[in-house]
Amino acid sequence: MKLIAGLGAAAAAALIAAPTAHADTNSYLDYLHSHHAGAIAGFSDFALIIGGNKACVLPPDQVAAVAAGMPAVSSAVYDAAHHELCP
């Protein structure tokens, strides 16, 4: 019983000490609009957030494949996501 209580306390301490995630959609969108406004013109914030979330888990070449024919958009989304959105 003491072992279980000790493990529970250790797990709780680890969660309290864990760093917070970096994901913030508002700062991501602000970054996109201030650094890449020309590249993302015409895209909804919803579409940009979906793209940013994909950019957090895909390598750059696969992000470019998702946005085939739009290299400026995929580059902008990847850049902004890795500055502001990805943990």
N, C-alpha and C positions, 0 to 999 in steps of 0.2 A: 504494500500500500504506500509506503514511503517513497518507493521507486517511482510509482505513477505520479505522486504529488510532485516529486522532484523534476520529473520530465515535463509535467505541465507547467511548472514554474519556469523552467528553462525555455520552453517554447514561448511562453508569454513574454519573457525578457527579450528573446530574439525578435519578436514582432514589434515590441516597443522600440528597440534599438535599430530596427531596419530603416534604411533611408527611404524617403518618400519618393514616389514615382515622379518622373519629369513630365508626364503627359498633361498638357493643358491646351485644349482646343482653341480657346480665345487668343492666347499668345501665338499659337501656330498660325491662325488666320491673320492676326495682326502682322506677323512676320512676312507671310506670303504677300499680303496687300502692300506692305511698305517696301519689300525687296524685289518682288517679282510681279508687279501689277500688270505689266504688258503681257506676260506669258500666260496669266490666268484669267485674262479678261473673258467674260462670257460664261465662266464656270460658277455654279452655285456653291455656297459655302458647304452645303451637304455633300456634294460631289468631291470637293477638295478635302473634306475631313475623311471620307471613305478612302480616297487616294492616299492621304497621309498615313492612315492606319495600315494600309497595305505596304507603304514604303518602310514602315517600321519592321516588317517581318520578311520582306523580300530584298534580295540583292539588287543593286542599281540596274543591271541589265534586264532583270525581270520586271522591274518597275517600268522601264522603257518599253518593254514588250506589251505591258498592259495598256500603255498610252501610245501605241504604235502610230507613227506619223506625227507625233507631237513631242519632239525631243525637248523643246523649251519647257513644256508643261511638266513632263516627267522629271526633268532636272530640278525645276523649281519646287515641286512637291517633295522630292527626295531631300533636297537641301533644307527646306523649312521643317519637314518632319523630324529630321535628325538634329535640328537646332532646338526645336520647341516641343515636339510631341512625343517622341519615342522615350521610353523609360531608360 
